[in-house]
Amino acid sequence: MNTIRRIALIALTILIFIHTVKAQSNTQADEYFKFAENYKSNSKIDSAVIYFEKAAKLYQNDRNFDRAVNSFNQIGIILTRKDEYQKAKVFLNQALSIAVSNLDTGGLTIATTYIALGVLYGAEENYEKSLFFHNKALNIRLLKLGKYHSDVATSYGNLGNIYLRNKEYDRSVQAHLEAMVIREKLFGKESVEVNQTYINLGNVYRAQKQYKTALEYLQKALTNKIKQLGPDHKDLAKLYVSISEIYYLMDNKEKGDLYKSKSHT
């Protein structure tokens, strides 16, 4: 065998070896990710975090950056729900660092990281930072998905909720109205998807003491839910209570008592 053929054969062997090792590593990372999702779905949160981190490190080593970022995002989301905000920041900042260095900074993967950070800072009542990250996510989703997409509506809803908590009521109304327009166009005015937007608007108008408008939106949500779930479903109770509270604020005790009684049926 001449020298050139020998070198070519060695190079091919090395390439096959590298490909095999990488494939095995990716398979292991995928297995860890599946384990993590299974633990998460069964509320074994600590185990889920361990396996998401194992998967993230393997994905990062294999330069599968999109999956690495997703894995770190999952950890951050879990820890935020456990109120472990400082730990969550560590993993979400890792995700952000990988995404900024290796991925399209206007891509949907990094948008998920921004949303997770927005939720985290909202939980910490750092509304300025929360709005900053939610707006970044919204801008990416608008660019990548167009206005009439359910994920865009979700981003508007996220912003609306933070504006409400920050007592920026007019901005909250505007954000929720944007979400409503999208959801009504995509799913219809009597859809399950639009109900939460009606409730959100009801809450904002209540905070503004515009009680009649608040009732209009809460009644829309109630009408939809009765059609969807039936008049005696337990999930209606919270809406009945919300409506009763507004009637009490309007000094209409009769209707307040009526809706309050419905919450117990």
C-alpha positions as CSV (number, residue, x, y, z in Angstrom):
1,M,0.0,0.0,0.0
2,N,1.5,3.3,-1.0
3,T,2.0,6.2,1.4
4,I,-0.9,8.3,0.1
5,R,-3.4,5.5,0.4
6,R,-2.2,4.7,3.8
7,I,-2.6,8.3,5.0
8,A,-6.1,8.4,3.4
9,L,-7.1,5.2,5.2
10,I,-5.8,6.5,8.5
11,A,-7.7,9.8,8.1
12,L,-10.9,7.9,7.2
13,T,-10.5,5.7,10.3
14,I,-10.1,8.7,12.5
15,L,-13.1,10.4,11.0
16,I,-15.2,7.2,11.6
17,F,-14.0,7.0,15.1
18,I,-14.8,10.7,15.9
19,H,-18.3,10.3,14.3
20,T,-18.9,7.1,16.4
21,V,-17.8,8.7,19.6
22,K,-19.9,11.8,18.9
23,A,-22.9,9.8,18.0
24,Q,-22.6,7.7,21.2
25,S,-22.2,10.9,23.3
26,N,-25.3,12.5,21.7
27,T,-27.3,9.3,22.4
28,Q,-26.2,9.5,26.0
29,A,-27.2,13.1,26.2
30,D,-30.6,12.4,24.7
31,E,-31.1,9.6,27.2
32,Y,-30.3,11.9,30.1
33,F,-32.7,14.5,28.7
34,K,-35.5,11.8,28.5
35,F,-34.8,10.8,32.1
36,A,-35.0,14.4,33.2
37,E,-38.3,15.0,31.5
38,N,-39.7,11.8,33.0
39,Y,-38.6,12.8,36.5
40,K,-40.1,16.3,35.9
41,S,-43.4,14.9,34.8
42,N,-43.5,12.7,37.9
43,S,-42.6,15.6,40.2
44,K,-39.2,14.3,41.1
45,I,-37.7,17.7,40.7
46,D,-34.3,17.2,42.2
47,S,-33.6,14.2,39.9
48,A,-34.9,16.1,36.9
49,V,-32.4,18.9,37.6
50,I,-29.5,16.5,37.9
51,Y,-30.2,14.8,34.6
52,F,-31.0,18.0,32.7
53,E,-27.5,19.2,33.9
54,K,-25.9,16.0,32.7
55,A,-27.5,16.3,29.3
56,A,-26.6,20.0,29.1
57,K,-22.9,19.3,29.7
58,L,-22.8,16.5,27.1
59,Y,-24.6,18.6,24.5
60,Q,-22.2,21.5,25.2
61,N,-19.2,19.2,24.8
62,D,-20.6,17.9,21.5
63,R,-21.3,21.5,20.3
64,N,-25.0,20.8,20.2
65,F,-25.6,24.2,21.5
66,D,-29.3,24.5,20.9
67,R,-30.0,21.4,23.0
68,A,-27.5,22.6,25.7
69,V,-29.3,25.9,26.0
70,N,-32.7,24.1,26.1
71,S,-31.5,21.9,28.9
72,F,-30.1,24.8,31.0
73,N,-33.4,26.6,30.4
74,Q,-35.3,23.7,31.8
75,I,-33.2,23.8,35.0
76,G,-33.7,27.5,35.4
77,I,-37.5,27.2,35.0
78,I,-37.7,24.4,37.5
79,L,-35.6,26.3,40.1
80,T,-37.6,29.4,39.6
81,R,-40.8,27.5,40.4
82,K,-39.1,26.3,43.6
83,D,-38.3,29.9,44.5
84,E,-34.6,29.2,44.2
85,Y,-33.9,32.3,42.2
86,Q,-30.2,32.7,42.7
87,K,-29.6,29.1,41.6
88,A,-31.9,29.6,38.7
89,K,-30.0,32.6,37.5
90,V,-26.7,30.6,37.4
91,F,-28.2,28.1,34.9
92,L,-30.1,30.7,32.9
93,N,-27.0,32.8,32.6
94,Q,-25.1,29.7,31.4
95,A,-27.8,29.2,28.8
96,L,-27.6,32.9,27.8
97,S,-23.8,32.8,27.5
98,I,-23.8,29.7,25.3
99,A,-26.6,31.1,23.1
100,V,-25.0,34.5,22.6
101,S,-21.6,32.9,21.8
102,N,-22.8,30.1,19.5
103,L,-26.4,30.6,18.3
104,D,-28.4,33.0,16.3
105,T,-29.1,35.8,18.9
106,G,-32.4,36.4,17.2
107,G,-33.5,32.8,17.4
108,L,-36.4,31.2,19.2
109,T,-34.1,29.2,21.6
110,I,-32.6,32.3,23.1
111,A,-36.2,33.8,23.2
112,T,-37.1,31.0,25.6
113,T,-34.1,32.0,27.8
114,Y,-35.3,35.6,27.8
115,I,-38.8,34.5,28.9
116,A,-37.4,32.4,31.7
117,L,-35.3,35.3,32.9
118,G,-38.4,37.6,32.6
119,V,-40.4,35.2,34.8
120,L,-37.6,34.9,37.3
121,Y,-37.1,38.7,37.7
122,G,-40.9,39.1,37.9
123,A,-41.0,36.7,40.8
124,E,-38.3,38.8,42.5
125,E,-40.4,41.9,41.8
126,N,-37.6,43.4,39.7
127,Y,-40.1,44.5,37.1
128,E,-37.7,46.7,35.1
129,K,-35.5,43.7,34.3
130,S,-38.5,41.4,33.9
131,L,-39.9,43.8,31.2
132,F,-36.5,44.1,29.6
133,F,-36.3,40.3,29.0
134,H,-40.0,39.8,28.1
135,N,-39.7,42.6,25.5
136,K,-36.6,41.0,24.0
137,A,-38.4,37.7,23.7
138,L,-41.5,39.4,22.1
139,N,-39.3,41.1,19.5
140,I,-37.7,37.9,18.5
141,R,-41.1,36.1,18.3
142,L,-42.6,38.8,16.2
143,L,-39.7,38.7,13.8
144,K,-39.6,34.9,13.5
145,L,-43.3,34.0,13.9
146,G,-45.2,37.0,12.7
147,K,-47.9,38.8,14.8
148,Y,-50.6,36.2,14.6
149,H,-49.0,33.3,16.5
150,S,-50.0,31.9,19.8
151,D,-46.5,32.3,21.2
152,V,-46.6,36.0,20.4
153,A,-49.9,36.3,22.2
154,T,-48.3,34.6,25.2
155,S,-45.5,37.1,25.2
156,Y,-48.0,40.0,25.2
157,G,-49.8,38.3,28.1
158,N,-46.5,38.0,30.0
159,L,-45.9,41.7,29.5
160,G,-49.4,42.6,30.5
161,N,-49.1,40.7,33.8
162,I,-45.8,42.4,34.7
163,Y,-47.2,45.9,33.8
164,L,-50.1,45.2,36.1
165,R,-47.9,44.2,39.0
166,N,-45.8,47.3,38.3
167,K,-49.0,49.4,38.4
168,E,-48.6,50.5,34.7
169,Y,-52.2,49.9,34.0
170,D,-52.5,51.5,30.6
171,R,-49.6,49.5,29.3
172,S,-51.0,46.4,30.8
173,V,-54.3,46.9,29.1
174,Q,-52.6,47.5,25.7
175,A,-50.5,44.4,26.0
176,H,-53.5,42.2,27.0
177,L,-55.6,43.7,24.2
178,E,-52.8,42.8,21.7
179,A,-53.0,39.2,23.1
180,M,-56.8,39.2,22.8
181,V,-56.8,40.3,19.2
182,I,-54.3,37.5,18.3
183,R,-56.2,34.8,20.2
184,E,-59.6,35.8,18.9
185,K,-58.3,35.7,15.3
186,L,-56.5,32.4,15.8
187,F,-59.0,30.5,18.0
188,G,-62.3,32.5,18.1
189,K,-64.0,34.6,20.7
190,E,-65.4,31.6,22.5
191,S,-62.2,29.6,22.6
192,V,-60.5,28.2,25.7
193,E,-57.3,30.1,24.6
194,V,-58.9,33.5,24.8
195,N,-60.4,33.0,28.3
196,Q,-57.3,33.9,30.3
197,T,-56.9,37.1,28.3
198,Y,-60.5,38.1,29.2
199,I,-59.7,37.4,32.9
200,N,-56.4,39.3,32.7
201,L,-58.2,42.3,31.3
202,G,-60.8,42.0,34.0
203,N,-58.1,42.1,36.6
204,V,-56.5,45.2,35.1
205,Y,-59.7,47.1,34.8
206,R,-60.5,46.1,38.4
207,A,-57.2,47.6,39.5
208,Q,-58.1,50.8,37.7
209,K,-61.5,50.8,39.5
210,Q,-63.2,50.6,36.1
211,Y,-65.6,48.0,37.5
212,K,-68.2,47.9,34.7
213,T,-65.5,47.1,32.1
214,A,-63.9,44.6,34.4
215,L,-67.3,42.8,34.7
216,E,-67.7,42.7,30.9
217,Y,-64.5,40.8,30.4
218,L,-65.0,38.5,33.4
219,Q,-68.6,37.7,32.2
220,K,-67.2,36.9,28.7
221,A,-64.8,34.4,30.3
222,L,-67.5,33.0,32.5
223,T,-69.9,32.5,29.6
224,N,-67.2,30.7,27.6
225,K,-66.2,28.5,30.5
226,I,-69.8,27.5,31.2
227,K,-70.2,26.4,27.5
228,Q,-66.9,24.6,27.6
229,L,-67.2,22.9,31.0
230,G,-70.8,22.9,32.0
231,P,-72.6,25.1,34.6
232,D,-71.5,23.0,37.6
233,H,-67.8,22.6,37.0
234,K,-65.5,23.3,39.9
235,D,-63.2,25.4,37.8
236,L,-65.9,28.1,37.6
237,A,-65.6,28.8,41.3
238,K,-62.7,31.2,41.1
239,L,-64.5,33.3,38.4
240,Y,-67.7,33.5,40.5
241,V,-65.6,34.8,43.4
242,S,-63.9,37.4,41.2
243,I,-67.2,38.6,39.9
244,S,-68.7,38.7,43.3
245,E,-65.8,40.8,44.6
246,I,-66.4,43.4,41.9
247,Y,-70.1,43.7,42.7
248,Y,-69.2,44.2,46.4
249,L,-66.8,47.0,45.3
250,M,-69.7,48.5,43.4
251,D,-71.8,48.3,46.6
252,N,-74.1,45.8,44.9
253,K,-74.4,43.3,47.8
254,E,-77.3,41.4,46.3
255,K,-75.4,40.4,43.2
256,G,-72.2,40.0,45.2
257,D,-73.9,37.5,47.4
258,L,-75.5,35.8,44.4
259,Y,-72.2,35.1,42.6
260,K,-70.5,34.2,45.9
261,S,-73.1,31.6,46.5
262,K,-72.5,30.1,43.0
263,S,-68.9,29.6,43.9
264,H,-69.9,27.0,46.5
265,T,-72.2,24.9,44.3
